[in-house]
Amino acid sequence: MPIAAKSAARKAALPKTATEYLGETSRSKPIVAILTIADNQRVFRGNKQNFIDIIKIGEELGTLVYVATTADLKLTGDDFPAYCYNVRTKKWQRRLVPMPHVIYNRVPYRKMEMQPDVQQTIQTCLKSRKVQLFNPAFFNKWSLFEWLNQTPDTRIYIPKTRQLSDVRQFESFVRSHDIVYLKPARGKAGRGIMRIERLQPGVDSAYLLRVQDDTAAQDTEYASIAELWPRVRSAIGTKEYIMQQGIRLARYNKRPFDLRTLVQKTGRGAWNVTGVGARIAGKASITTHVPRGGSINDPQRVLVSAFGAQEADRILNRVNTAALRIASRIEKQSGHKYGEMSMDLGVDTSGRVWFFEANAKPMKFDEPHIRRKSLERIIRYAVYLAKKNKRR
């Protein structure tokens, strides 16, 4: 069989959801690959339902979306194997697909992303002029605070933050603040966070250490920093940690809350706030993360409860302004292309907005109106990149 005939036969074997994009006219349509890594037991890693939702929205907006693993992705030749989802049969099928115009990095874990073969694939994509890759890497918490502290526009949102390196630095920082949070620089979803609170005024004070568990937290009192340090050092081990000034957050029903904000690029390539959700801390939790016992609420409701209607509107406006400034600064300092990030912003008892962390691989928002808009923006931004790449 001639080579051209073989190629046509291979393409004809693709599921129907993809074939409509693989004819002669398909080359003018945007093609997006969701990048993840292969897995012997699960076929590929990552949140499959999230991938399915993106694929469905892609179909609605006239864009072919498939899942490609770092082991399969090729930027040479006509096609390579990837995973297509058939909406009608609700099944995944491994088929030959054409090279994408845009790659959306959703490698799910930091450790996986740092594997040499995965890094090689990502770096190859970043250097290529054939494709556009966005969100190439997880963030390092310490790097974020360094970047944001470099300009007055974003420095105003940053609590005092230092790297944790030795006992003298630890002692100095803890003595300087009534509440201190210890956070892993490469942490995710609240794992490994510790909270230290001075129990009475003065230099020679007792301290309460709260260590976050899967859903709750364990409290232990220590008579001095000298007694506290060995426990902290043991919990940290060899991991890189930062120390952060604790903020007295506003409360809703006597529990602190923060505002989970999703910032994404639009179909014109500009940052925009997709949505804001309130996250209320669990009864015995350090953080507001839902997997750690936190709960979801409406930001307008909790802000009105804490500050009144007029001030609530002003605070939400300040939150939006802060999120856009921060996202723009992070992307600029990273030197890479980002299409989305979520961030945790706190509001203290005076109404001041604070930045706590940003995530380059946002978890899905449970609020339906935010979820739908977020999926559309992923596709529209990818289409923008595809068109921009064609003009190069």
N, C-alpha and C positions, 0 to 999 in steps of 0.2 A: 504493500500500500504506500502511495506517495506520502511524503512528510506532511504536506498541507492537509491531506485527507485524514491522516492520523490525528493531527491537531484538532480538526473539526470534530472527529469522533470523540475525542476526550472532552471537548467542551460541551458536546451534546449530552454527556453523561452527568453534567451538573444538575442539581435540583432545580425545579421550575422557578423557584424564587430568585434564582441567579441568572437563568438563561436569558431572561428578557433584557439583561444588561450586557450580554456577551456577544451580541451580533456586531455588525459593522458600525452601527451607531453608538455602541457602548463606549467607544473610546472618548466620546465627548461627555460622558456621564461621570460624575465623581465616584471614586472607589475608595473605601475606607477600611483599613485593617485595624482591628482591636488586637494589640500585641500582648501576649501572655507567655507562659512557659508550658512545655509538655509535662505530662504526668502519666506514669505507667498504669495507675489505678483509675484515675478520673479522666483520662484522655488529655485534658488540659486543666490548668489551675485557674482560679479566679471565680468570681460570682457569676455563675451561668445565667441566673435570672436577670441580672443587670445587663449582661451581654445581649440576651434575648430582647429586652426592652429597647436597647439601642438599635438593634437590627430592625425591629418592627417600625420604629420611628424613621429609620433610614429608608425603609420601603415606602412609607407614606410620603416622604419628601423626595423620592426619586433618586435615592443613593444606595448603591450596593455596599453592604457592610458584612464582613466576615471576621472570624477569629483566626489569627495566625500565631503560631508559636515561634519562639526565637530559633528553634531547631530547624523549622521549615522555611522561614521567610527568606526569600531570595530577591535580590535587586537586579539580577541578570536573567536573560531568557524571557520567554513569553509567559510562562505560568509556573505555578508551584502548588503543592497541596496545602489546603487550609480547611477550616470547618465552617460550613454554611448551615444556617438553621432554616428548616422548612416550616413556615408558619402554619400551613394547612395540616401537615402530618404531625407537627410538634416534635420533630426529631432532628438531631444533628447528623450531618452527613459530611464525610471527608471527601473533598473533590478538588480538582485542579481549578485554580482561579488566576485571573490576570494580576499583574503587579499593581499594588495600590498607589493612589496619588498621595494619600495622607495616612499616617500611622498614629494611632492613639494608644499611648503606653499605659497598660493596666496590669503590668506585672505586680502581683498582689502583695509581696512581702519584700522588705528591705534586703534581707539576707539573700533571697533569690535574685534580686536585681543586681547584687554585687558579685554574683558568680562570674568568673572570667568569660565564659562563652556568651552569657547574656549581655555583659558589658560590651563585648566585641560587636554583637549584633546592633546594640543601641548606638554605639559610636559610629559604626558603618552607616547607619541610617542618618545620623546627624551630619555626616560629611557628604552624603549623597546629594546631588542636584536633581535627582529623579523623584524624590519623595520629600514630604514635609512631615516631621515627627514633632508632636507636642507632648508636654509633661514628661520629660526624659528621666526624671529622678525624684526620689523622695527628698524631703527637706531635712537638714540638720538644724535642730533648735538653736544651737549656739550661733550658727551662721546667720540665721534669720535675725536674731537680736543684734548682731554686729552690723548687718546691712541696714536695718531700720534705725539704728542709732546714729547713722552717718548724716542724716538730714533732719532739720528741725520739723519738717512737715510730718514725719513719722515718729521722731524721737518722743514727741509729746504723749504717745500712746504706750510707751514701754515702761513696765515696772523695772526697778533696779534688778539687774541680772548679772551674775558672775559665773565663771566656770568653777567647778569644785575640784580642787587639786590636792589640798593637804589640810591638816587639822588647824593650822594657824589662820588660813583663809576662811575655813568653815567657822571658826570661833568668832572672827571679826564680823562676818556677815550676820551670824545668828544674834550676836550682841546688838547689832545695829537695827534689827527689825523685830517687831512683836510676833509676826508670823512669817515663816519662811517655807517655801515649797522647794522640794528637791525633785528634779525631773530628769529622766534619761534623755540625753541629747538626740537619740535615735528611737525614741519611744513612740508608741501608737496606742490610741484608744484608752489612755489613762493608765496603762500598765507601768508598774514600778514607781509610781509617784508617792512621795512621802511629804507629810506636813508637820512642821515643828512650831509649837506655840509656847511663848513665854507665859508662865502661869501667874506671875506677879511682877510689878515694876522693880527696876533695879538691876544691877550687874550680876549679883549673885542670886540668880533665880532658879527655880525648878522649871523643867520643860516637859511638855506633853508631845510625844512622838506618835503620829498616826500613820500607819503603813497600810496602803491600799491592797486589799485582796481581790478576788474575782468579783464579788458582789458587795462585800462589806469592808470594814477596816478594823485594824487592831490598835488599841490605844495602850501606851505604856508611859509612865511617868519616870523622869530621871532627875536626880537632885542637882545635877550640874552638867555643863557642856562636856566636862572631862568624862563623865559617865555615859553621856549620850553618844559621843563620837564613835566608840567601838561598835555600837549597834548599827549606826549609820554606815560605817565603813564595811561592816560585814554584809549589809543588805546591798550595797553598791557593787561590791566585788571588783571586777575589772572594767565595768561599763563606764562610759563617759557620762557625767552628770552636770547639770547646771543648778545653781541656786537662784531662787527668784523671790523678791519681796512679795509677801502676801497682801492682797487687797481686800478691804472690808466691803464685800459685795452687797448690793441691794438684795432684799429678800422678798419672797412671795410665800405666804403661809408659813412664815418663820424659817424658810429654807433659802439658801443662796441660789441665785440663778445666773446664767450667762446666756449670750446670744450666739447661736451657731449660724454663721453667715456664709452663704454660697455665692462666690463671685466667679463669673464666667465671661469669656469673650463672646461678643455677638457675631452675627453674620457679616458685620462690617469690620471685625477685628478689634473692637473696642471693649474695654472692661466695663461690666455692668453688674449690679447686684441682682442675682436671680431670685433670692429669697432669704428671709431671716426666720429662724425658729428659736423659741425659748427652750432652754434645757434646765430643769430644776434638779438640784442635788438630791440624791437619795438620803434617807434618814441617817444612815451610818456610813456615808461615802465621802471621800475627799473631793471627788470630781462630780461633774454633772453628766458624765457619759452614761447613756442609757444602758449599755451592757454592764455598767458598774452600779446599777440601781437607780439611775436618774430617770426623769420622766419628761415628756414632751408637753409643751403648752404654747399658747398663742402669745407672741411678743407684746402685742398691744395690750392684752389683758394684764400681763404681769407688770408691765411698766406703768400702766394706769393705776394698778393697785399700790405700787411703790411710790409714784411721784405725782399722780393726778393726770388728767387727760391732756392738758396743754403741754406740760413738760414731757410727757411720754412721746408726743409727736416730735418735739425738738430733739429728744434723745435718739429717736429712730433716724432722724435726718443726720445727726452726728455719727451714728453707727455706719450709715451708708457712705458718708464722706470718708471716714476712717478706713473702711474696707477697701474702697477704690484706691486711695493713696497707698495703702499697704501692699495691695496686689501689684500695682504698677511698680513700686519700688523693689519688691522681691524679684519680679521678673527681670527688671533691668539689671540688678546686681547679680543674678544667677547666670546671666549671659546666654540663657536658653529661652525657647519658646514655650509658654504655658497658656493653656486655654481655659483652665479652671483651677480653683483652689477653694477649700473651705477654711474658715478661721473661727477661732473662739474669741469673742470679744466680751469683756466684762463691763459692768456698770457699777461704780461704787455708790455709796450712800449719798454722795453729793451730786450724782448724775454724770460724773466724768467717765469717759470711755477708755478702756484699757485693752491692749492686745496681749493674748496669752500664747496662742500657737496657730500655725497654719499647716494644712495638710494638702500635699500635692496629689493625693489619690483619694478624693473625697468619698466617704461612704454615702449611700443613697439617702436622701431626705424622705422621711415618712409622710410629710405633708403633701397630699396629692397635687395641689396647684404648683408647688415648688418642683416636685418630681417631674411632672410633664414638661414644664418649661426648661428644666435642666437637660432633659434628653434632647429636646429640639435644639437647644443651643449647642450641644456637642456636635450634632450633625451640621448645623448652619455654619459653625466656625470651621469645621473640616472642609465644607464646600468652599468657603472663603479662601482657605489655604490652597485648595486644589486649583482654583481659578488664578490665584496669585502666582502659583508655581508655573502655570502655563505661560504667563506673561514674561517669565524670566528668560 
